[in-house]
Amino acid sequence: MSHEKYDVRRVKLDEQQQLPEEYDALIVINPRDLNSRQKWEINRALVEGKPTFMAVQNYKWNYSVNGDVISLDKREESPGVNEFLSESGITVDEEILMDSNHQPLTISSGNPFESIFGGGMTVDLPMHIAVASDGMNKDVSITSRLGTLFYLWGSRIQLDEDDIEEAGLAVTPLFYTTDKAWTVPPERELRESDLDPPADARSYPLAVLVEGQFKDKYPGNQKPGWPKSPPPGMPPGSPQFQGESEPEDATPADKAPGKLILVGCSEMFTKSFLSKSNLDFFQNCIDAMTLGERLIEVRSTKRIDRSIGRLEPSTRTFWKMMVLGLMTVVVAGAGIARAVLLRKGRDNYRAQMQNKG
């Protein structure tokens, strides 16, 4: 973002590093275990119309390799943003999302030679979602000319139409899963049957643009205090430094219509995956929130990745038969027909020569 001439300031959003009094947009990437004051601060930014980009991760997965066996271990991120987003009818679903259009990851098997010669074990699971261009909203400049996005371990966005209508918000989905996506309850271990799409698989929104006046989850003239933190040199578990400080006085919210871009995945914006279309999407979002959508048209002249989405096994089998089977039959049939015509022509010629003789 600094390369794009933005003045970026990183803050921990704690008592020592609070939000500045003046800023143009708020970017929240992978919030985890938000305390009461942090929720209040983000909620207040939305209510007062600050353009906000929020990428939320409910779960991350650790893969461990033992021989040819891969073990999966789910780690909860506990973002806590649904507490105030739900007031406006928008939440990040807590179920595990899967899609038939996914792509493999290569993970280390612990071999020290892998760092030199490459290698590792390839894992292809339906949580490694690939969003192809046909899943983009072509009517919005943010996503109209993007290639394939890698949506790793993400979640779907849930929209409560009644609450959204009551709040008077306008919601525009930015991109979706395929129509072969499904969810799995997070409270139980994954089963092999969970990795195949069920009969009721469908499409889900993965990122949305929300515009309008957001509801205030925490109205009143007080804001929560910051969590108590021990001074340097003191152990963090000391009882006298647990809990929160006293609530502080708060001025009434200066309400204004705002803009929120909510994405159910923050892993796609980590250093390992923030490239190509993932990077373009992020930059498009920030440009649209701060400078307007016309600037995106300059970036849209870049070459577009037109990758084809993952095909169903039956579709792949059909095209294999078309290429390997039907074309062979067509070529063989053409050869036989030509041989028959040549033979018939030769027989006709002989018959004409005999009649002349």
N, C-alpha and C positions, 0 to 999 in steps of 0.2 A: 504493500500500500504506500510505503514511502516512495517507491519507484514511480508510483502514479501521482506523486506530489500531494499526498494527504499528510496532514500533521497528526500522527498517531500517538496516543498516550496510553500506555498500559497501566491499569490500576488493579489492585487486589480486591478492591471494594471492601476494605476493612477500616478500622478507626484511623489507621495511619495513612492509608491511600484511599481516599474517598473520591466520589465523582466530582469533577470540577463544576463550578457554578455555571459556566458557559461551555457548551459543546454542541456540535451539529448532529451527531448520531451516536448511538450506543450499540456496541457489538458485544454480545455475550456468547462465548464459545465454551461448550461443555461445562455448564454450571453443575456443581456437586455439593450436596449437603448444605444448601443455602440456609443461613440462619435467618431469624426473623427480620433483622435490620436489612439484610441484603434483599430479601423479598420485597420489603417496603420500598427500598430505593428503586428497584427495577419497575415495580408496579407504579410508583409515582412518575417515573420517566414516561411510561406508556400513557398514563392519564393526562399528563401535561403535553402530550403531542410530540415527544422526542422520537424521531425515526429510529427504530430498533431492529437489529438483526440478531436472531437468536437461533443457535444450533444446539440441539439437546440430544444427549445420548443416555438412554436408559440402561443399556447393558454393553459390556465388552466381554470378549471371550478369549480365554487362554487355551492354546493347543499344545499338548505334550505328546511326544512321540516315543513309543516303546516298541522297538522292532517295527512290525507292520501295523501296529495298533495305535490309533490316535484317540486321546482322551480330551473331552471338552469340559472346560470349567467356566461357568458364567460368573461374572463379577458385576454387581449392581453399582450404578453410578449415583442413583438417588438424587436427581436434579431438583425436585421440589417445585418446579415452575407451574405445575397444574393447579396449585393452590390459588394463584391469582389469575391465571389465564382462563380457568373454568368459569369465572364470573362473566366472561364475554362469550362463552360457548365454544371455546377452543381448548383442546387438550392434546397432549402427546400420549398415544396409547401405550399401556404398559405391557401388552402381550408381545411375544416374540414374533417378529414379522419374517416371512419367507416368500420367495418368488421363484417361479420356474425359470426366469431369465436371470442367471447368475454366472459368475466367472470364478476361476480357480485362484487360490493363493498358494504361494510356495513358502513353506515354513521350514525352519532349521530342524534337523534330526539330531543335532549335537555332534556331528562329525567335524573335527577341527579343520579338515581339508576343504570344507564347503566354502569357507571364507576366501580360499585361494582359487579353487577350481569351479566354484558355484555348485549348484545342486540343491538338495533338500527334498522334502516330501510335498507333493501337490495335494492340496485339500480343496475340494469343490463342493461347497455346501450352499443350500438355498438362502442362507443369511448374507451371502456375498452378492448383494443385489446389483445388477447392472441395469441402468435406466437408459434405454436407447432413445433415439431421436423421435420415434413415434409415440413415446410417452411424455413428450414435452408439450406445453401449452404454446402453440404457434401464434396465438393472438397477443402474447405479451412479449415485449422486446427483450426481457430478461432471459427468456428461454427459447426464443424463436429460432435461433441459429446455433444451438449447442449440439455437440456430439454426445457420445455416451458418457454418463456419469457413473462413478463407482460409489455405491451407497452401502457402506460396510456396517453390518450389525445395527441398522437403523430401525426406526419405528414408523408406523403410520400416524397421520394426523386425524384426529376425530373432530367432527364438526357437529354441534348441536344446533340445528336449523332454527329452533324456536328461540333459544337464547341469543343467537346471532341476530335474528330479526328484531327481537325486543331491544337489543342494544343499538340497532340501526347501523350495523357494520356491513361493509362490503368485503366479501371473501373471494379471492381469485386463486384457485389451485395453479401451481407452477409446473409441477410434473407428478407423474403417477407411476405405480407399479404396472405390470401387465395385468391382463384379466385372469391370470393364473397365479394369483397371490393368495396367501392364507396366513393365519396367525395360530400360535400355539400358547397355551397357558404357561405363564412363567414360573408357577409354583412347583412344577414337577420336572423330573429329569426328561431329557429328550429321548424319544424312542425312534427306532428306524422308520416306523410308519409315519412319523411326523415330517419326514423329509420328502414325502411325495404329496403332490397337490390333491386335496379332497374334492369331492363332487361340487361343493359350494364355493370353490375358489372364485375370487373376483378382483376387481381393481380398487386400489386405495390411493388417496392423495398422500404425497410424501413431503411436500413443501407448499406453503400457502402465503399469499400476500393479503394482509388484512388492513383495511383502511376505515377510519371513522373514530368516533369517540369511545375510548375504552372505559369500562366500569372500574370504579375505585373499590378494591377489595378492603382497603384499610382507611376508611374515612375517620375523621376526628382531628383533634388538635394536639395529638401526641404521636411520636414515632418510637419504635422499640430502641432500647439501648444496644450498644455494641457488646458482643461477648467479652467477658473479662479475660485479659491476657496477662500472664506473669511478666514482671520486668526481666531484663537480661540477667541470666545466671540462675534464675529460679526454675525448678522443674515444672513442666506444664500441668501435671496432675495435682497440684496443690489445691486443697479444698477451698481456700479463700479466693482462688482465682477461677472458680467455676460459676456458671450461670451468666447472666447479663447484667450490665450496669443499669442504672435507673432510666426510665423512659425520658425522652427529651421533648420539648415543645416543638410543635410543627405548625407552620403556616398553612392556611387552607390551600388546596391544590388549585393551581391556575389552569383549569381544564381547557384542552384544545384538541381538535381532531388530530390523530397521529397515523403512523404507518408502521406495521410490524411485518417482517418476513420471518416466518417460523419454519425451521427445517428439523425433521425428526432424526437427524444424524449429525454428530460433530466429528466423527472419525474421518469423514471425507475431506475435512479441512486440516488434517494433521500434515506434518511435513512429508510423510511418506506418500500421501495421495493428493496433495494440493498441487496438481499440475494439469495441463491440458484443459479439458472441459470443466473439471472441478474448480480450477482456478478462474476460468472465465466466468463461471456462474457466480462465484463469490464476488469478483470485481463488478459484474453487472448489477448485483444486488446493492452494493455500496454506492455505485454511481446513480442508480435509480432513486435511492433514498436521499442522497445529498445534492446531486447535481442535475437530476432530471434524466429521463430516459433517452433523450436525443443523443447524449454522449455515447450510449451503447452502440449506436449505428456505426460509429467509427471502428469499434472493435469487431463489428459483425462482418467486416470485409475479410476477416481471416478465413483460411481454409477450414472447411467443416468436415468432421469425421462422420461419414455416413454408414457406420457399422450396422450390419443387420442383427436384429435381436436373436436371442437363442431360440432355435426351432424345437418344436415338440418331436419326440422320437418317431411318431407316426409320419410327421411331415418329412423328417430326414430320410426315413425309409422310402417314402414315395419318390423323392427326388433322386435317391440312389438308384431305384428301379428305373426311373426315367432316363438317367444318364447311362447307367451300365447295362440295363436290360433292353429298354425300348429302342434306344438308338442303335444297339447292335442288331435288333430285329429289323429296323428300318433299313440299315445299310445292307444287311443280308438279303432282304426282300428286293431292294433296288438291284443288287447284283444278279439275283435269280431272274428278275423281270428282264434285265438287259440280255442275259444269256438266252432266255426264251425267245426274245425278239430277234436276236442274231441268228438263232437256229431256224426260226420261221422264215427269216429273210433268205437264208442260204437254201432252204428247201424250195422256196418259191423260185429262186434263180435256177436251180437245177431243173425244176419242172418246166420253166420257160425254155431252157436250152434243149430239153428232150423234145418238146413240141416243135421247135424249129428244125430239129434234125429229122 
